[in-house]
Amino acid sequence: MNLFDVYSINPINIVKGRGSLVYDDQGTEYLDLYGGHAVISVGHTNPHYVKRLEDQLHQIGFYSNSVEIPIQKQLAEKLGHVSGKEDYQLFLCNSGAEANENALKLASFYNGKRKIIAFTGSFHGRTSLAVAVTDNPKIVAPVNETENVIFLPRYDEAALEKAFTENEISSVIIEGIQGVGGIHVAPDSFLQKIRNLCDSYNAVFIADSVQCGYGRTGKFFSHDFAGINADIYTMAKGMGNGFPIGGIIISPKIKPALGMLGTTFGGNHLACAAGLAVLEVIEQDNLLQNASEVGGYLIDELKKFSQVKEVRGRGLMIGIELPAELAHVKKELLFTYHIFTGEAKPNVIRLLPALNLTKAYADRFLEAFTTVLNK
């Protein structure tokens, strides 16, 4: 049997990792500034994280949600404390797409409406409803197409107001910073406008925090910069540092009912152990502050390069837009200087490293970047 060939794969076999470094099967060391799509939040094989999972494995790895699972409540309490959303409710699932799927469904349950507002450049996942609100027709199959989604120009307040006046809006879903779309930061005023309109029309504000959340920007949720609270926050990626886990936290105004949502693997013992370990490391090691400081340093230094068209982002979620003639830079960083970065089409390099990235590693990247640009 062959693998179903849907990925563009670099010919590198990573077999070991420690902190912000990974190693291939030839022993070559790489600096990881991408973390597998913003997943590695507290570093590869973080000792506390590994011990948490090992200890849990020696007890029980899985049982279904048909029994009490106290570690779920521990995770909810810790998440409420670290995020500052202590009065919210947690529902656990397995991925970011599933988190967004459940959030959109829950919003419609809440107000009985169908129409969803999404924005150009958005990416919310590949499952049925999540992909329907994703602005990429190439990954939307005919069965996913629905008239219930209204795409609006990114950050256009007039278009947003018009859509509310002309439609029965169930929810608005927006990334605080678009990731796949190219690291575009939602203006604080635009997020505040969404909050006001959702309040006026009894719509649900869904803050997609799958990539831009979990401390990556220096605040727990990037939407927090706007000084507002969303009704539902969706999470995954950095939530488990590589262990598959996702979740939504839900405003107290939305009430649960038995059977409303459900999952087999969501909230299993191992996933919760991973989630707790991540939050404990974030809290103990002041990683929100580190993300803000090291990320701010990187952004300031990157803005000094005359060859760079634009630097966008917050904290350790950074986009470097390059001109077309520098489209080779990402591959050169990987294959010549052994630095993993991400990309967004057409020519944006994405930096999404672990939140405990050191200034020394930031400088290692900047030195390589300088050399490549000056060639």
C-alpha positions in Angstrom: 0.0 0.0 0.0 1.2 3.5 -0.8 0.5 6.8 1.0 -2.1 9.1 -0.4 0.1 11.7 -2.0 -1.2 15.1 -0.9 1.8 16.8 0.8 4.8 18.7 -0.5 7.5 16.9 1.4 11.1 18.1 2.0 13.6 15.2 1.8 14.4 15.3 5.5 13.7 12.7 8.1 13.5 14.3 11.6 14.1 11.7 14.3 14.9 13.7 17.4 14.2 17.1 19.0 15.1 19.1 22.0 13.8 22.5 22.7 14.1 24.6 19.6 16.4 22.1 17.8 15.6 19.1 15.8 17.9 16.5 14.2 17.6 14.3 11.1 18.6 10.7 10.6 22.1 11.8 9.5 22.7 13.7 12.7 22.3 17.2 11.1 21.0 19.8 13.5 18.2 22.2 12.5 16.9 25.3 14.2 13.1 24.9 14.3 11.3 28.2 13.9 8.1 26.7 12.6 7.2 24.0 15.2 5.2 22.0 12.7 2.6 24.7 12.0 2.8 26.5 15.4 2.2 23.2 17.3 5.4 23.0 19.4 4.6 25.6 22.0 6.9 24.6 24.9 9.8 23.0 22.9 10.4 19.5 21.6 10.6 16.8 24.3 10.2 19.4 27.1 11.1 17.4 30.3 8.0 18.4 32.3 5.8 17.6 29.3 7.4 14.2 28.8 7.1 13.3 32.5 3.4 14.3 32.6 2.6 12.0 29.6 4.8 9.1 31.0 3.1 9.3 34.4 -0.3 9.3 32.8 0.5 6.3 30.6 1.4 4.3 33.7 -2.2 5.0 35.0 -4.6 5.0 32.1 -4.3 6.4 28.6 -7.9 6.4 27.5 -11.5 5.9 28.6 -14.6 7.4 27.0 -16.6 10.4 28.1 -19.2 8.0 29.6 -17.3 8.1 33.0 -15.9 10.8 35.2 -12.5 12.1 34.0 -11.3 14.5 36.7 -8.2 15.5 34.7 -10.6 17.3 32.3 -11.8 19.5 35.2 -8.1 20.2 36.2 -7.4 21.2 32.6 -10.4 23.5 32.5 -9.5 25.2 35.8 -5.9 25.7 34.7 -6.9 27.0 31.3 -9.4 29.4 32.9 -6.7 30.7 35.2 -3.9 31.1 32.7 -6.2 32.6 30.0 -8.1 34.9 32.3 -11.5 33.4 31.1 -12.4 31.7 34.4 -16.1 32.0 33.9 -16.1 30.2 30.5 -16.9 26.5 29.8 -14.6 24.0 28.1 -15.5 21.4 25.5 -12.6 19.2 24.4 -12.1 17.7 21.0 -9.2 16.6 18.8 -8.2 19.3 16.3 -8.6 22.9 15.2 -11.0 22.0 12.4 -13.1 20.1 14.8 -13.0 23.0 17.3 -14.3 25.4 14.6 -16.8 22.9 13.4 -18.3 22.6 16.9 -18.2 26.4 17.5 -20.1 27.1 14.4 -22.7 24.4 15.2 -23.0 25.6 18.8 -23.6 29.2 17.6 -26.5 28.0 15.4 -27.9 26.0 18.3 -27.8 29.0 20.5 -29.7 31.5 18.3 -31.4 29.3 15.8 -29.9 31.2 12.8 -27.9 29.9 9.8 -25.8 32.6 8.2 -22.1 32.8 9.0 -19.8 35.7 8.2 -16.2 34.8 7.3 -13.4 36.9 5.6 -11.1 36.8 2.6 -7.8 35.2 3.4 -9.3 33.1 6.1 -8.4 29.5 7.0 -10.5 27.6 9.5 -9.9 23.9 8.7 -10.7 21.2 6.2 -13.8 19.5 7.7 -17.3 20.2 6.3 -18.3 23.5 7.8 -14.8 24.6 8.7 -13.7 24.4 5.1 -16.9 26.1 4.0 -15.8 29.2 5.9 -12.2 28.9 4.5 -11.3 31.2 1.7 -9.7 28.7 -0.6 -11.9 27.2 -3.3 -9.3 24.6 -4.2 -9.9 22.7 -1.0 -13.7 23.1 -0.9 -15.4 20.0 -2.5 -18.9 20.4 -4.0 -20.5 18.7 -1.0 -19.0 21.4 1.3 -20.5 24.3 -0.6 -23.3 26.1 1.2 -25.2 29.3 0.8 -25.0 29.9 4.6 -21.6 31.5 4.4 -21.0 35.1 3.5 -17.4 36.1 2.7 -16.6 39.7 3.3 -13.5 41.7 2.4 -10.9 41.4 5.2 -11.4 44.2 7.9 -14.0 46.2 5.9 -16.3 47.7 8.6 -18.9 49.1 6.1 -19.3 45.7 4.5 -19.6 44.1 7.9 -22.4 46.5 9.0 -24.2 46.0 5.7 -24.1 42.2 6.0 -25.7 42.4 9.5 -28.5 44.7 8.3 -29.3 42.4 5.3 -29.0 38.9 6.8 -30.0 36.9 9.9 -26.4 36.3 11.1 -25.8 33.4 13.4 -22.0 33.9 13.9 -18.9 35.8 12.8 -15.7 33.7 12.7 -12.4 35.5 12.5 -8.7 34.7 13.2 -7.1 37.4 15.4 -4.1 37.0 13.1 -4.6 35.2 9.8 -1.9 32.4 9.6 -2.2 30.6 6.3 -3.5 33.9 4.8 -0.1 35.6 5.4 0.1 36.9 9.0 -2.5 39.7 8.7 -3.3 41.2 12.1 -7.0 42.1 12.6 -7.3 45.7 13.7 -8.4 46.2 17.3 -11.2 48.5 16.0 -12.5 45.8 13.7 -12.7 43.2 16.4 -14.5 45.8 18.6 -17.0 46.4 15.7 -17.7 42.7 15.5 -18.3 42.6 19.2 -20.8 45.5 19.1 -22.7 44.1 16.1 -22.9 40.6 17.6 -24.3 42.1 20.8 -26.9 44.2 18.8 -28.1 41.3 16.6 -27.7 38.4 19.0 -25.0 36.8 16.9 -22.1 34.8 18.2 -18.5 36.1 18.0 -16.2 33.1 17.3 -12.5 33.9 17.9 -10.5 31.4 15.9 -7.4 31.1 18.1 -6.1 27.8 16.7 -2.9 29.3 15.4 -2.8 32.8 16.9 -3.8 31.7 20.4 -2.2 29.9 23.4 0.2 32.7 24.2 1.8 32.9 20.8 1.4 36.7 20.5 2.3 37.6 24.1 -1.3 37.6 25.2 -3.1 34.3 25.7 -5.5 35.0 22.9 -4.5 37.5 20.2 -8.0 38.9 20.2 -7.3 40.1 23.7 -5.3 43.0 22.3 -8.7 44.6 21.3 -9.9 44.6 24.9 -13.0 42.5 24.1 -14.3 39.0 25.0 -15.5 36.7 22.2 -18.4 34.3 22.9 -16.4 31.2 21.8 -12.6 30.8 21.4 -11.4 27.8 19.4 -8.0 26.2 20.2 -5.7 23.4 19.1 -2.1 23.4 17.7 0.0 24.7 20.6 -2.5 23.3 23.1 -0.9 19.9 23.3 2.7 20.5 22.1 2.3 17.8 19.5 -0.3 15.6 21.1 -3.6 15.9 19.2 -6.0 18.0 21.3 -8.4 20.8 20.5 -11.1 22.7 22.4 -13.5 25.5 22.6 -14.2 27.7 25.5 -17.7 29.0 25.7 -19.3 32.1 27.2 -21.6 31.4 30.2 -24.5 32.9 28.3 -24.5 29.7 26.1 -26.0 26.9 28.0 -25.2 23.2 27.4 -27.7 20.4 26.9 -27.1 16.6 27.0 -26.0 15.3 23.6 -25.6 18.8 22.1 -21.9 18.0 21.3 -19.9 14.8 21.5 -16.6 13.1 20.7 -15.0 9.7 21.3 -11.3 10.8 21.7 -11.8 14.4 22.8 -10.7 15.0 26.4 -9.0 11.6 26.9 -6.6 11.2 29.8 -3.4 11.4 27.7 -4.6 14.5 25.8 -5.5 16.3 29.1 -2.1 15.4 30.6 -0.4 17.0 27.6 -2.7 20.0 27.8 -2.0 20.5 31.5 1.8 20.1 31.0 1.7 22.9 28.3 -0.2 25.3 30.6 2.1 24.5 33.5 5.2 25.3 31.5 3.7 28.5 30.0 2.8 29.7 33.5 6.0 28.6 35.4 8.4 29.8 32.7 6.6 33.1 31.9 6.3 32.2 28.3 3.8 34.9 27.4 6.3 37.5 28.4 9.1 35.6 26.5 7.0 35.5 23.4 6.4 39.2 23.6 10.0 40.1 24.3 11.8 37.8 21.8 9.1 38.2 19.2 9.2 42.0 19.6 13.0 41.9 19.2 12.7 39.8 16.0 10.1 42.1 14.5 12.2 45.2 15.2 15.3 43.7 13.7 13.5 42.3 10.6 12.0 45.8 9.9 15.6 47.0 9.4 16.1 45.0 6.2 15.6 47.1 3.1 15.0 44.0 0.9 11.9 43.1 3.0 8.6 44.5 1.7 6.7 44.2 5.1 7.0 42.6 8.5 3.6 41.7 10.1 2.6 40.0 13.3 2.7 40.0 17.1 4.9 38.2 19.5 6.2 34.9 18.0 3.7 34.9 15.1 5.6 36.7 12.4 5.3 37.1 8.7 8.1 38.4 6.5 6.9 39.5 3.1 9.6 39.3 0.4 9.6 40.4 -3.2 9.2 37.8 -5.9 13.0 37.7 -6.7 13.6 36.5 -3.1 11.2 33.6 -3.3 14.2 31.2 -2.9 15.0 32.5 0.6 12.9 29.9 2.5 14.5 26.9 0.8 18.0 28.4 1.2 17.4 28.9 4.9 16.4 25.2 5.2 18.9 23.4 3.0 22.0 25.7 3.4 21.6 27.0 6.9 19.4 24.3 8.4 16.6 26.5 9.7 12.9 25.5 9.4 10.5 28.3 8.6 7.0 28.2 7.2 5.4 30.1 4.3 2.3 31.7 3.0 1.7 32.2 -0.7 3.1 33.8 -2.6 6.2 35.1 -0.9 5.7 35.3 2.9 8.0 33.5 5.3 6.2 32.5 8.5 7.9 32.3 11.9 6.0 30.2 14.5 8.7 28.9 16.9 8.3 27.5 20.4 7.2 30.2 22.9 10.5 29.6 24.9 12.7 30.6 21.9 15.8 32.3 23.2 17.3 35.6 21.9 20.4 33.6 21.0 18.4 31.4 18.6 16.7 34.5 17.2 20.1 36.0 16.5 21.2 32.7 14.8 18.3 33.1 12.4 18.9 36.8 11.8 22.6 36.1 11.0 21.6 33.5 8.4 18.8 35.7 7.0 21.3 38.6 6.6 23.7 36.3 4.7 21.1 35.0 2.4 19.7 38.5 1.6 23.1 40.0 1.0 24.2 37.3 -1.5 
